[in-house]
Amino acid sequence: MGIKNYKSGMTFEQFRATDQAARMYVEAAIKSNGNRQKMNVELGNAIASLDIADVEKFDVNEDDFTPKKIIDAIQLALDEDQVLRHMKIVFNIEGGALGIESAPNAVGAKGHKSLATKTVQQTTLVEHDIIPKAIYKLQRLDHNTFLKGGALVEWVLSELPAYVAERIGQAVLAGGVTNEDGTAFTAITPIIGDSLAVEKDLTANYNGEELRGAIISAAAQVKGADKTLWVSPAAYEKLAQAGDQVATAFLLGQYNLGATNIEVTDLVPETAAFVLLNTSQALPAYFLGMTGSGIETLSDFVITENAQYIESRSYVAGKLRKYHGAAYGKVAAE
C-alpha cells in the first residue's frame, strides 16, 4: 500500500510519497506567488521543521522535491486519456525537424546476388519542422471558491492535467484547438486532413454497414500490427444498431473491425465518424513529443487581490510521419 502519512525519522524519498508532501508543495507554490526562488525557500523551511532522516543529503528545491503523488497524478492523466494512453510519447524533445517519406518506395528492399551491381533507390524525404508550443489551462478561482489543504491538492492533481491531456488528444485527432487570438494551434498536425492518411468517403446518411465497410477497408490499408480506432458517439450507435450478427459480435467485443483498441469519443467530429491510427509502440506512425517530462502542473501561481490563478501546461509538437499510417472518414455534406 505504501506510506501515506508522514512519520518521524522517515527518509526523504519516503516523505515525497506522502499526502503531506503534496500539500506542502502546493502551499509553498501558492505562498511564493510564482517566484521559484521564494518557493525553494518555503520548501526548505517547511522540511527543516520535520524529522527527515537523510534530508541533509539533498538540495531541497522545487525540481528535486516535486512529490511522487503529483508526478504519479500527471502520469495517470496521460494513462487515462482516451487518446494519449494509446500513443508513444517522446519526452525531453527540442525543436528540430522530422524527415517524412511521403510516398511508399516503389521497389522496396531487394535481394543481392553475388557479383551483381546493387540497385540504387532514390528516397525523397519531406521535412516537417517540430517546434514545441504550449497547450495550457489557466484557471481563475475567486476568493469565494478558494480551495485549501487537501481539497486544493486534489483539484490541482485531478482537473488541470486531465484537461490539458484532453486538448492534446483533440489536437492529434481532429485539430480545432485555438490560440488566445483565435488562430489555429499548429504545433500539432491533426490526423484528419493529413495527406499521409487514408481518406474514406461516407455518404451523408451512411448506415452502420457502410461505416463498417469503410473501417475494415481502412484497416487493410493502414500499416502496423497494433491499431487504435476512435469513433464518434453517433458513429458508434450506427455500428451497434446495424442489426446483424456482425454488429452483435462487435457489441460483445468479439469483433474489433481490424483494430486492437476501440475508443468512443466526442473528440472525433461527426463529419469524420472515425479515425484509425497505427499505435505500435515499437514503430508508431504518429510522432508526439513533449519538452521536459510531460505536463507541468502548478507551474504558475499568481494571487491577486480578488482571485487566484493556477496554470497547468505542456509544450508539445506532433505529426503523422508514416505514409498510410492512419485513416479517417469524410462524411459528405447533406
C-alpha positions in Angstrom: 0.0 0.0 0.0 3.0 2.3 0.5 3.5 5.1 3.0 0.6 7.7 3.0 1.4 9.8 6.1 4.4 11.5 7.5 6.3 9.6 10.2 9.2 10.9 12.2 12.5 9.5 11.0 11.4 8.5 7.5 13.7 9.1 4.6 13.4 12.0 2.1 12.2 9.6 -0.7 9.6 8.1 1.6 8.4 11.6 2.6 8.0 12.6 -1.1 5.4 9.8 -1.4 3.1 11.2 1.4 0.0 13.3 1.3 1.7 15.8 3.5 4.5 16.3 0.9 1.9 17.0 -1.9 0.1 19.5 0.4 3.4 21.2 1.4 4.3 21.6 -2.3 1.0 23.2 -3.2 1.1 25.5 -0.3 4.6 26.6 -1.0 3.7 27.3 -4.6 0.8 29.5 -3.5 2.9 31.4 -1.0 5.6 32.1 -3.5 3.3 33.8 -6.0 5.0 32.1 -8.9 8.5 33.0 -7.7 10.5 29.8 -7.9 13.4 31.1 -5.7 10.9 32.0 -3.0 9.2 28.6 -3.4 12.5 26.8 -2.8 13.0 28.8 0.4 9.4 28.0 1.5 10.1 24.3 0.9 13.4 24.3 2.6 11.9 26.0 5.7 9.0 23.6 5.8 11.1 20.4 5.5 13.6 21.7 8.1 10.8 21.7 10.7 10.3 17.9 10.1 12.4 14.9 11.3 13.6 13.6 7.9 16.5 11.1 8.4 18.6 11.9 5.4 17.4 15.4 4.3 20.9 16.8 4.6 21.9 14.7 1.6 19.5 16.6 -0.7 19.5 20.1 -2.2 15.8 20.8 -1.4 14.4 22.8 -4.3 11.3 22.8 -6.4 12.7 20.5 -9.1 14.1 17.8 -6.7 11.2 17.9 -4.3 8.2 17.5 -6.6 6.2 14.9 -4.7 5.7 11.5 -6.2 1.9 11.9 -5.7 2.0 14.9 -8.2 4.2 13.1 -10.7 2.0 10.0 -10.5 -1.1 12.1 -10.9 0.2 13.6 -14.1 1.2 10.2 -15.4 -2.3 9.0 -14.5 -3.8 11.8 -16.6 -1.8 10.6 -19.6 -2.6 6.9 -18.9 -6.4 7.5 -18.6 -6.8 9.9 -21.5 -8.7 8.2 -24.4 -6.1 9.3 -27.0 -2.8 9.6 -25.2 -2.9 6.3 -23.4 -2.5 4.6 -26.8 0.4 6.7 -28.0 4.1 6.5 -27.5 5.1 9.9 -26.2 8.7 11.1 -26.7 9.8 13.3 -23.7 12.5 15.9 -23.4 12.3 16.9 -27.1 13.8 20.0 -28.6 12.9 22.0 -31.7 14.1 20.3 -34.9 12.7 18.6 -38.0 11.2 15.2 -38.9 12.1 13.5 -42.2 8.9 12.1 -43.7 8.7 9.7 -46.6 5.6 11.0 -48.2 5.0 8.0 -50.6 5.9 4.3 -50.4 9.2 3.3 -52.1 8.1 1.7 -55.4 10.8 -1.0 -55.4 11.3 -1.8 -51.8 14.2 -3.9 -50.4 15.9 -6.2 -52.9 17.8 -9.4 -52.6 21.5 -9.4 -53.6 23.2 -11.9 -55.9 26.9 -12.3 -55.7 29.0 -10.1 -58.0 25.8 -8.3 -59.2 25.6 -4.5 -59.2 23.4 -3.3 -56.4 20.3 -1.2 -57.4 20.4 2.4 -56.0 17.0 3.6 -54.9 16.2 7.2 -54.5 14.2 8.3 -51.4 12.8 11.8 -51.1 12.1 13.0 -47.6 9.8 15.8 -46.8 11.0 17.9 -43.9 8.5 18.9 -41.3 9.5 21.4 -38.6 8.9 20.3 -35.0 8.6 23.4 -32.7 7.0 22.6 -29.4 4.4 25.1 -28.2 2.2 25.3 -25.1 -1.2 24.0 -24.6 -2.3 25.2 -21.2 -5.2 25.5 -18.7 -5.1 28.8 -16.7 -7.8 28.6 -14.1 -9.1 31.5 -12.1 -10.5 30.9 -8.7 -12.1 33.9 -7.0 -11.8 34.3 -3.2 -15.3 32.8 -2.7 -14.2 29.5 -4.1 -10.6 29.3 -2.9 -9.6 25.7 -2.2 -7.4 24.9 0.7 -5.4 22.0 2.0 -6.3 18.6 0.7 -9.2 19.9 -1.4 -6.8 22.2 -3.4 -4.3 19.4 -3.8 -7.0 17.0 -5.1 -8.4 19.6 -7.6 -4.9 20.6 -8.9 -3.9 17.0 -9.4 -7.1 15.7 -11.0 -8.6 18.6 -13.0 -5.7 20.6 -14.5 -3.5 17.8 -16.1 -6.6 15.9 -17.4 -7.9 19.0 -19.2 -4.5 19.6 -20.9 -4.2 16.0 -21.9 -7.7 16.0 -23.5 -6.9 19.1 -25.5 -3.7 17.5 -26.8 -5.7 14.4 -27.8 -8.1 16.7 -29.7 -5.3 18.4 -31.5 -3.9 15.0 -32.5 -7.1 13.5 -33.9 -9.0 16.5 -35.3 -7.4 19.8 -34.5 -9.6 22.7 -33.6 -7.5 23.9 -30.7 -7.1 27.6 -30.9 -4.6 30.2 -29.5 -5.7 33.2 -27.5 -6.3 35.3 -30.6 -8.4 32.7 -32.3 -5.8 31.4 -34.7 -5.2 27.7 -35.0 -2.7 25.9 -32.8 -0.4 24.4 -35.3 2.4 22.7 -33.3 0.3 19.5 -33.5 -0.9 18.5 -37.0 -4.2 16.6 -36.8 -4.6 13.2 -38.5 -7.9 14.3 -40.1 -6.9 16.1 -43.3 -3.3 14.9 -43.3 -2.1 14.0 -46.8 -0.3 10.9 -45.4 -3.5 9.4 -44.0 -6.1 7.4 -46.0 -9.4 9.2 -46.5 -12.5 7.1 -46.7 -15.7 8.7 -48.1 -19.0 8.2 -46.4 -22.4 9.3 -47.7 -24.3 12.0 -45.7 -26.8 9.4 -44.4 -24.4 6.4 -44.1 -25.6 3.4 -42.1 -23.8 1.1 -39.8 -23.0 -1.4 -42.5 -21.4 1.2 -44.8 -19.4 2.6 -41.9 -18.2 -0.9 -41.0 -17.1 -1.5 -44.6 -15.1 1.8 -44.6 -13.4 1.0 -41.4 -12.5 -2.5 -42.5 -11.1 -1.2 -45.8 -9.1 1.4 -43.9 -7.7 -1.2 -41.5 -6.5 -3.1 -44.6 -4.6 -0.1 -45.9 -3.2 1.3 -42.6 0.2 -0.4 -41.9 1.0 -1.6 -38.5 0.4 -4.5 -36.1 -1.4 -2.5 -33.4 -4.1 -0.1 -34.5 -6.4 2.1 -32.4 -9.9 3.1 -33.7 -11.6 6.2 -32.3 -15.3 6.6 -33.3 -17.7 9.4 -32.7 -20.7 8.6 -30.4 -23.2 8.8 -33.4 -20.9 6.5 -35.5 -20.7 4.0 -32.6 -24.5 3.9 -32.4 -24.8 3.1 -36.1 -22.2 0.3 -35.8 -24.0 -1.2 -32.8 -27.5 -0.8 -34.3 -26.7 -2.4 -37.7 -28.9 -5.3 -36.5 -26.9 -8.3 -37.9 -24.6 -10.9 -36.3 -21.5 -8.8 -37.0 -23.0 -5.9 -35.0 -23.8 -8.3 -32.2 -20.3 -9.6 -32.2 -18.9 -6.0 -32.2 -21.0 -5.1 -29.2 -19.8 -8.2 -27.3 -16.2 -7.4 -28.1 -15.8 -10.5 -30.3 -15.1 -8.5 -33.4 -12.9 -5.4 -33.5 -13.1 -4.3 -37.2 -9.4 -4.8 -37.6 -8.4 -2.6 -34.7 -6.5 -3.6 -31.5 -8.2 -0.9 -29.4 -11.5 0.9 -29.8 -12.5 4.2 -28.1 -15.8 6.1 -28.3 -15.1 9.8 -28.0 -16.6 13.2 -29.0 -13.1 14.3 -29.9 -13.9 12.7 -33.3 -16.2 15.1 -35.2 -19.4 13.7 -36.7 -18.1 15.0 -40.1 -15.3 12.3 -39.8 -17.1 9.5 -37.9 -13.8 7.7 -37.2 -10.0 7.9 -37.0 -7.8 4.8 -37.2 -4.0 5.0 -36.3 -1.1 2.7 -36.2 -0.2 2.9 -32.5 2.5 0.3 -32.4 4.8 1.1 -29.5 7.8 -0.1 -31.5 7.1 1.8 -34.7 4.3 4.3 -34.1 3.0 6.2 -37.1 2.5 9.4 -35.2 5.3 11.4 -33.6 4.1 13.1 -30.4 6.8 14.9 -28.3 6.8 16.9 -25.1 9.5 19.1 -23.6 10.6 18.0 -20.1 8.7 15.1 -18.5 5.3 15.9 -19.9 2.5 18.0 -18.4 3.6 20.6 -15.9 1.1 21.4 -13.1 1.5 24.1 -10.5 3.7 25.8 -13.0 2.4 29.2 -12.3 0.6 30.6 -9.2 -0.5 34.2 -9.2 -2.6 35.6 -6.4 -4.2 39.0 -6.9 -6.4 40.9 -4.6 -9.6 39.2 -5.7 -8.5 36.0 -7.4 -6.1 33.1 -7.5 -4.7 31.8 -10.8 -3.4 28.3 -11.3 -1.8 27.1 -14.5 -1.1 23.6 -16.0 0.6 23.4 -19.3 2.6 21.2 -21.7 4.9 22.2 -24.5 4.1 19.8 -27.3 4.6 19.0 -31.0 3.2 16.3 -33.2 2.9 15.0 -36.8 1.9 11.8 -38.6 5.1 10.6 -40.0 4.3 7.4 -41.9 2.6 7.1 -45.3 -0.8 5.3 -44.7 -0.1 5.2 -41.0 -3.6 6.4 -40.3 -7.1 6.7 -41.8 -10.2 8.8 -41.2 -13.7 9.1 -42.5 -15.1 12.0 -44.5 -18.9 12.3 -44.3 -20.4 14.1 -47.3 -22.4 17.3 -46.7 -26.2 16.9 -46.9 
